[in-house]
Amino acid sequence: MAEILSVAARTTTILLVDDDESIRDLGERILKPAGYNVLTAPCGKEALDIYRREHDRIAVVILDLNMPRMGGDEFLEKLLKIDPAVKVIICSGLSPGEITESMKSQAKGFVNKPYEISGLLQAVRDVVSKE
């Protein structure tokens, strides 16, 4: 089974969107050794540009909810207009109970920040395995 996950990871690209460089770096340090391809964006505008260019290869978007200029909710709304089937994992320092029902219904998963290795990897595996 570990070999199957490794093969899946090597072909899976994740777009990690967070305005905090240390969180983006942490996400990359967790995901890349697990075999995932990782694209990062520091803001919603740049992430939308990346998604428009690379949507065919992006399997999952990991999205911070609290970003300046374009918050996670606005980004998600625009992302869903580009691709209604996009798979999004919301990440936040907020508890899942503080996330709106609308956001929860549009996302495929939730991860607390700062990331825990096992939690982040499990959330990605869960979302990818539902393809």
KALINWO-V995442 format. One record per run of one state. SS is the DSSP state (A for helix, B for strand, O for the rest). FROM is the first residue (numbers start at 0). TO is the last residue. If there is no record, write none. Layout:
ss:SS from:FROM to:TO
ss:SS from:FROM to:TO
This chain:
ss:O from:0 to:0
ss:A from:1 to:9
ss:O from:10 to:11
ss:B from:12 to:16
ss:O from:17 to:19
ss:A from:20 to:30
ss:O from:31 to:35
ss:B from:36 to:40
ss:O from:41 to:42
ss:A from:43 to:53
ss:O from:54 to:56
ss:B from:57 to:63
ss:O from:64 to:70
ss:A from:71 to:81
ss:O from:82 to:86
ss:B from:87 to:91
ss:O from:92 to:94
ss:A from:95 to:97
ss:O from:98 to:99
ss:A from:100 to:105
ss:O from:106 to:107
ss:B from:108 to:111
ss:O from:112 to:115
ss:A from:116 to:128
ss:O from:129 to:130
